[in-house]
Amino acid sequence: MRIQAGFELIYDCPKPTPMLLTLSVHPSRVADLANPDQLACAPSLPLREYVDGFGNRCHRIVAPAGRLSLAGNFVIHDTGLPDAVVPHARQSEVADLPDETLIFLLGSRYCETDRLSDAAWSLFAATPMGWTKVQAICDFVHRHIAFDYAQARSNKSALDVFRERTGVCRDFAHLAITLCRCMNIPARYCTGYLGDIGVPRDPAPMDFSAWFEAWLDGSWYTFDARHNRPRIGRVLMGRGRDATDVPISNAFGANILAGFRVWTDEVAG
């Protein structure tokens, strides 16, 4: 199948403002692109592309004073298959984990493992290890948290979500990631596109989506505590410890997000 996806972001800056952008398709999906995934700026600006420490494609710009439009639009080939489900995937002992997964066991800005460890062990210590435990965590978060855009805020952490019981997709992901890490399962944050493909269309305006990956049986597997069901057509943009590592933009100065559109649709052919 083919998916058309893209975005348009409009910023107002009172003075020239350096920005870091994580708006490109992840390198693991570049070979699937049917046309180049290019970042367009209006007015035109010099773009410097780089790969960050987590392997994400990023850009550096200096936004001019005034209005800036950032846009992208691409078509990507996809298998059309839902997320893999591997119920017998095993959990590794910490001593046997690959070195590169260890950072995803530790606490991070939005994932306070030290504050939620006792709750995690009281909830999931008796749950069988491996896939069953990660799915139990997703089930708990899915039931425990009410999705509500009105309750979104940039500084909301996993502990806040656990206590307040409301949030958006990044909050579902942060809480599930934290609970997995507390149970010695490496878990990493993912952001990208997820359209209403194979499910009823959501009438709400589309946004970028967040989910997570857990390390089981020698591989990273996709989990989604918000939707809590295998989905079709995820297009990964970035991975990291939490949302700190993969914001769509990180501005080093005052700015206002004056416009925001995201689209993801299956296309014929």
The 8 nearest C-alpha neighbors of each residue, nearest first, counted from 0:
[[1, 77, 79, 76, 78, 2, 265, 268],
 [2, 0, 76, 266, 75, 265, 77, 74],
 [1, 3, 265, 75, 74, 264, 266, 4],
 [4, 2, 74, 264, 263, 73, 265, 266],
 [5, 3, 263, 262, 73, 72, 2, 74],
 [4, 6, 72, 71, 262, 261, 73, 263],
 [5, 7, 261, 260, 70, 71, 262, 8],
 [6, 8, 70, 260, 69, 259, 261, 9],
 [9, 7, 259, 69, 258, 68, 70, 260],
 [10, 8, 68, 258, 257, 67, 256, 69],
 [9, 11, 256, 67, 257, 255, 66, 12],
 [10, 12, 66, 255, 65, 254, 67, 257],
 [11, 13, 254, 64, 65, 14, 253, 10],
 [12, 14, 64, 65, 11, 253, 254, 15],
 [13, 15, 64, 12, 16, 63, 65, 253],
 [16, 14, 63, 64, 62, 61, 17, 12],
 [15, 17, 62, 61, 252, 251, 14, 18],
 [18, 16, 61, 251, 60, 250, 62, 15],
 [19, 17, 250, 60, 249, 59, 61, 251],
 [18, 20, 59, 249, 248, 58, 250, 60],
 [21, 19, 248, 58, 57, 247, 22, 18],
 [22, 20, 57, 247, 23, 245, 246, 248],
 [21, 23, 247, 20, 236, 24, 57, 38],
 [24, 22, 236, 56, 21, 25, 57, 36],
 [23, 25, 236, 235, 26, 28, 29, 22],
 [24, 26, 236, 27, 28, 235, 55, 237],
 [27, 25, 29, 28, 24, 56, 55, 54],
 [26, 28, 25, 29, 30, 235, 24, 31],
 [29, 27, 26, 31, 30, 25, 24, 32],
 [30, 28, 26, 31, 32, 27, 24, 25],
 [29, 31, 28, 32, 27, 26, 33, 75],
 [32, 30, 76, 29, 28, 75, 33, 77],
 [33, 31, 75, 34, 29, 30, 74, 76],
 [32, 34, 75, 74, 31, 76, 35, 73],
 [33, 35, 32, 73, 74, 36, 75, 37],
 [36, 34, 37, 32, 73, 33, 74, 29],
 [35, 37, 73, 34, 23, 72, 71, 38],
 [38, 36, 35, 71, 39, 72, 23, 73],
 [37, 39, 71, 70, 40, 36, 69, 23],
 [38, 40, 70, 69, 71, 37, 41, 43],
 [41, 39, 69, 43, 42, 68, 44, 70],
 [42, 40, 43, 68, 67, 69, 39, 44],
 [41, 43, 40, 44, 67, 68, 66, 63],
 [42, 44, 41, 40, 45, 39, 67, 46],
 [45, 43, 40, 46, 42, 60, 41, 61],
 [44, 46, 60, 47, 43, 61, 59, 40],
 [47, 45, 60, 59, 44, 58, 48, 38],
 [46, 48, 59, 58, 49, 45, 60, 57],
 [49, 47, 58, 57, 46, 59, 56, 50],
 [48, 50, 57, 56, 58, 51, 47, 59],
 [51, 49, 56, 55, 54, 57, 52, 48],
 [52, 50, 54, 55, 53, 49, 56, 57],
 [51, 53, 54, 50, 55, 239, 244, 49],
 [52, 54, 51, 55, 239, 238, 50, 237],
 [53, 55, 51, 52, 50, 56, 26, 238],
 [54, 56, 50, 237, 51, 53, 25, 57],
 [57, 55, 50, 23, 49, 25, 21, 54],
 [58, 56, 21, 49, 20, 48, 50, 55],
 [59, 57, 48, 20, 47, 19, 49, 46],
 [58, 60, 19, 47, 18, 46, 20, 48],
 [61, 59, 18, 46, 17, 62, 58, 45],
 [60, 62, 17, 16, 18, 15, 63, 59],
 [61, 63, 16, 15, 17, 60, 64, 67],
 [64, 62, 15, 65, 61, 14, 16, 12],
 [63, 65, 14, 15, 12, 13, 62, 66],
 [66, 64, 12, 11, 13, 63, 67, 14],
 [65, 67, 11, 10, 12, 68, 64, 9],
 [68, 66, 10, 9, 41, 11, 42, 69],
 [69, 67, 9, 41, 40, 8, 10, 70],
 [70, 68, 40, 8, 7, 39, 9, 67],
 [71, 69, 7, 39, 6, 38, 8, 68],
 [70, 72, 5, 38, 6, 37, 39, 7],
 [73, 71, 5, 4, 6, 36, 70, 74],
 [74, 72, 4, 36, 3, 34, 5, 75],
 [75, 73, 3, 33, 2, 32, 34, 4],
 [74, 76, 32, 2, 33, 31, 1, 77],
 [75, 77, 1, 31, 0, 32, 2, 33],
 [78, 76, 0, 79, 1, 75, 232, 2],
 [79, 77, 80, 0, 76, 232, 231, 81],
 [78, 80, 77, 0, 231, 232, 81, 1],
 [81, 79, 78, 231, 82, 232, 77, 230],
 [82, 80, 231, 230, 229, 83, 79, 232],
 [81, 83, 229, 230, 221, 84, 80, 231],
 [82, 84, 81, 85, 229, 220, 221, 80],
 [83, 85, 86, 82, 229, 220, 221, 81],
 [86, 84, 87, 88, 83, 130, 220, 89],
 [87, 85, 130, 88, 84, 131, 129, 89],
 [86, 88, 85, 89, 130, 129, 131, 216],
 [89, 87, 216, 130, 85, 86, 215, 129],
 [88, 90, 129, 216, 215, 87, 130, 91],
 [89, 91, 129, 215, 128, 216, 92, 88],
 [92, 90, 93, 95, 96, 89, 216, 215],
 [91, 93, 95, 94, 96, 90, 183, 184],
 [92, 94, 96, 95, 91, 183, 184, 101],
 [93, 95, 92, 96, 91, 97, 98, 101],
 [94, 96, 92, 93, 91, 97, 98, 90],
 [95, 97, 93, 94, 91, 98, 92, 100],
 [98, 96, 99, 100, 95, 101, 217, 94],
 [97, 99, 100, 101, 96, 102, 95, 94],
 [98, 100, 97, 101, 102, 96, 103, 185],
 [101, 99, 98, 103, 102, 97, 185, 96],
 [102, 100, 103, 104, 98, 99, 185, 96],
 [103, 101, 104, 105, 100, 99, 240, 185],
 [102, 104, 185, 101, 186, 105, 100, 187],
 [105, 103, 185, 180, 101, 102, 183, 184],
 [106, 104, 103, 102, 107, 180, 112, 101],
 [105, 107, 112, 111, 110, 104, 113, 108],
 [106, 108, 110, 109, 111, 105, 240, 241],
 [107, 109, 110, 243, 111, 106, 241, 156],
 [110, 108, 156, 107, 157, 111, 241, 173],
 [111, 109, 107, 177, 157, 106, 108, 112],
 [112, 110, 106, 114, 113, 107, 109, 115],
 [111, 113, 106, 115, 114, 116, 177, 181],
 [112, 114, 111, 116, 115, 106, 181, 117],
 [115, 113, 111, 112, 116, 158, 117, 118],
 [116, 114, 112, 118, 117, 113, 119, 111],
 [117, 115, 119, 181, 118, 113, 112, 114],
 [116, 118, 120, 119, 115, 121, 114, 113],
 [117, 119, 121, 115, 116, 120, 122, 114],
 [120, 118, 116, 122, 117, 121, 178, 123],
 [121, 119, 124, 123, 117, 122, 118, 116],
 [120, 122, 118, 119, 123, 124, 117, 125],
 [121, 123, 119, 120, 118, 124, 125, 126],
 [122, 124, 126, 120, 125, 119, 121, 132],
 [123, 125, 120, 126, 121, 122, 119, 182],
 [124, 126, 123, 127, 122, 121, 120, 128],
 [125, 127, 123, 124, 132, 128, 131, 135],
 [128, 126, 132, 131, 125, 129, 124, 130],
 [127, 129, 132, 90, 131, 126, 130, 89],
 [128, 130, 90, 89, 131, 132, 88, 215],
 [129, 131, 133, 88, 132, 86, 134, 87],
 [130, 132, 134, 129, 133, 127, 135, 128],
 [131, 133, 135, 128, 134, 130, 129, 126],
 [134, 132, 136, 130, 135, 131, 137, 179],
 [133, 135, 137, 131, 136, 132, 138, 130],
 [136, 134, 138, 132, 133, 137, 131, 139],
 [135, 137, 133, 139, 134, 138, 175, 140],
 [138, 136, 224, 134, 140, 135, 139, 141],
 [139, 137, 135, 141, 136, 140, 134, 142],
 [138, 140, 136, 142, 137, 141, 143, 135],
 [141, 139, 143, 137, 142, 138, 144, 224],
 [140, 142, 138, 224, 139, 225, 143, 144],
 [143, 141, 139, 140, 144, 138, 145, 137],
 [142, 144, 140, 141, 139, 164, 145, 161],
 [145, 143, 164, 165, 142, 141, 140, 146],
 [146, 144, 165, 164, 147, 166, 143, 142],
 [145, 147, 166, 167, 165, 144, 148, 168],
 [146, 148, 149, 166, 150, 167, 145, 165],
 [149, 147, 150, 151, 167, 146, 166, 165],
 [148, 150, 147, 151, 166, 152, 167, 146],
 [151, 149, 148, 147, 166, 165, 152, 167],
 [152, 150, 148, 149, 166, 167, 153, 147],
 [153, 151, 154, 155, 150, 149, 166, 148],
 [152, 154, 155, 151, 156, 242, 243, 109],
 [153, 155, 152, 156, 109, 151, 159, 108],
 [156, 154, 152, 153, 159, 160, 157, 109],
 [157, 155, 109, 159, 158, 154, 160, 110],
 [156, 158, 174, 160, 173, 110, 159, 109],
 [159, 157, 161, 160, 156, 162, 111, 115],
 [158, 160, 156, 162, 157, 161, 163, 155],
 [161, 159, 157, 163, 158, 164, 162, 165],
 [160, 162, 158, 159, 164, 163, 157, 174],
 [161, 163, 159, 160, 164, 158, 165, 157],
 [162, 164, 160, 165, 159, 161, 144, 166],
 [165, 163, 144, 160, 161, 162, 143, 145],
 [166, 164, 145, 144, 163, 146, 160, 147],
 [165, 167, 146, 170, 147, 151, 150, 145],
 [166, 168, 170, 146, 169, 148, 147, 151],
 [167, 169, 171, 170, 209, 225, 172, 208],
 [168, 170, 172, 209, 171, 167, 173, 210],
 [171, 169, 173, 172, 167, 166, 168, 174],
 [170, 172, 168, 174, 169, 173, 225, 224],
 [173, 171, 169, 175, 170, 210, 174, 176],
 [174, 172, 170, 176, 157, 175, 171, 110],
 [173, 175, 157, 177, 171, 176, 172, 170],
 [174, 176, 178, 172, 177, 173, 179, 136],
 [177, 175, 179, 173, 186, 174, 178, 172],
 [178, 176, 110, 174, 180, 179, 175, 112],
 [177, 179, 181, 175, 180, 176, 119, 174],
 [180, 178, 182, 184, 176, 181, 177, 175],
 [179, 181, 104, 183, 184, 177, 182, 178],
 [180, 182, 178, 116, 179, 183, 112, 177],
 [181, 183, 179, 180, 184, 178, 119, 120],
 [184, 182, 180, 181, 104, 185, 179, 93],
 [183, 185, 180, 179, 182, 186, 214, 104],
 [186, 184, 104, 103, 214, 180, 213, 100],
 [187, 185, 213, 176, 103, 212, 184, 180],
 [188, 186, 240, 212, 211, 239, 103, 189],
 [187, 189, 211, 241, 239, 238, 240, 210],
 [190, 188, 238, 211, 210, 209, 237, 187],
 [191, 189, 209, 237, 208, 236, 235, 210],
 [192, 190, 235, 236, 208, 234, 207, 209],
 [191, 193, 234, 207, 208, 233, 194, 235],
 [194, 192, 233, 208, 232, 234, 191, 263],
 [193, 195, 263, 196, 264, 192, 232, 262],
 [194, 196, 200, 198, 197, 199, 193, 201],
 [197, 195, 198, 194, 231, 232, 265, 264],
 [196, 198, 195, 231, 199, 230, 200, 232],
 [197, 199, 196, 195, 200, 230, 201, 231],
 [200, 198, 201, 195, 197, 196, 202, 194],
 [201, 199, 195, 202, 198, 196, 194, 197],
 [200, 202, 203, 199, 195, 204, 205, 198],
 [203, 201, 200, 204, 205, 199, 195, 194],
 [202, 204, 201, 205, 200, 206, 148, 195],
 [205, 203, 202, 206, 260, 201, 261, 262],
 [204, 206, 261, 203, 262, 207, 260, 194],
 [207, 205, 261, 208, 204, 260, 262, 192],
 [206, 208, 192, 191, 261, 205, 190, 209],
 [209, 207, 191, 190, 192, 193, 206, 168],
 [208, 210, 190, 169, 168, 189, 172, 191],
 [209, 211, 223, 189, 172, 188, 222, 190],
 [212, 210, 188, 189, 222, 187, 221, 172],
 [211, 213, 221, 220, 187, 186, 219, 222],
 [212, 214, 186, 220, 219, 185, 215, 187],
 [213, 215, 219, 185, 218, 186, 220, 184],
 [216, 214, 90, 217, 89, 218, 88, 213],
 [217, 215, 89, 88, 218, 90, 91, 214],
 [216, 218, 215, 214, 219, 91, 96, 89],
 [219, 217, 214, 215, 216, 220, 213, 88],
 [218, 220, 214, 213, 212, 215, 221, 217],
 [221, 219, 212, 213, 218, 214, 222, 215],
 [220, 222, 212, 211, 82, 213, 219, 223],
 [223, 221, 211, 212, 210, 224, 220, 213],
 [222, 224, 210, 227, 225, 226, 211, 221],
 [225, 223, 137, 227, 141, 226, 171, 140],
 [224, 226, 223, 141, 227, 171, 168, 172],
 [225, 227, 228, 224, 223, 141, 229, 230],
 [228, 226, 224, 223, 225, 137, 141, 138],
 [227, 229, 226, 230, 223, 224, 222, 82],
 [230, 228, 82, 81, 227, 231, 83, 84],
 [231, 229, 81, 82, 228, 232, 233, 197],
 [232, 230, 81, 80, 79, 196, 233, 197],
 [231, 233, 193, 79, 234, 77, 196, 230],
 [232, 234, 193, 192, 231, 235, 191, 230],
 [235, 233, 192, 191, 232, 236, 193, 24],
 [234, 236, 191, 25, 237, 190, 24, 233],
 [237, 235, 25, 24, 191, 190, 23, 234],
 [236, 238, 55, 190, 189, 25, 245, 235],
 [239, 237, 189, 188, 245, 190, 53, 187],
 [240, 238, 244, 188, 241, 187, 53, 245],
 [239, 241, 187, 188, 103, 244, 107, 242],
 [240, 242, 188, 239, 243, 244, 109, 173],
 [243, 241, 245, 244, 246, 188, 240, 239],
 [244, 242, 241, 245, 246, 108, 240, 109],
 [243, 245, 239, 242, 241, 246, 240, 238],
 [244, 246, 242, 243, 237, 21, 247, 239],
 [247, 245, 248, 242, 243, 21, 244, 249],
 [246, 248, 21, 20, 22, 245, 249, 19],
 [249, 247, 20, 246, 19, 250, 21, 18],
 [248, 250, 19, 18, 246, 20, 251, 247],
 [249, 251, 18, 252, 17, 248, 19, 16],
 [252, 250, 17, 16, 18, 249, 253, 19],
 [253, 251, 16, 250, 254, 17, 12, 14],
 [252, 254, 12, 13, 255, 251, 250, 16],
 [255, 253, 12, 11, 252, 10, 256, 13],
 [254, 256, 11, 10, 257, 12, 253, 9],
 [255, 257, 10, 258, 9, 11, 254, 8],
 [256, 258, 9, 10, 255, 11, 259, 8],
 [259, 257, 9, 8, 256, 260, 10, 7],
 [258, 260, 8, 7, 9, 261, 257, 256],
 [261, 259, 7, 6, 8, 262, 258, 205],
 [262, 260, 6, 206, 205, 5, 7, 207],
 [263, 261, 4, 5, 6, 205, 264, 260],
 [264, 262, 4, 194, 3, 192, 2, 5],
 [265, 263, 3, 2, 194, 266, 4, 262],
 [264, 266, 2, 1, 3, 267, 196, 263],
 [267, 265, 1, 2, 264, 3, 268, 0],
 [268, 266, 265, 1, 0, 2, 264, 3],
 [267, 266, 1, 0, 265, 2, 76, 74]]
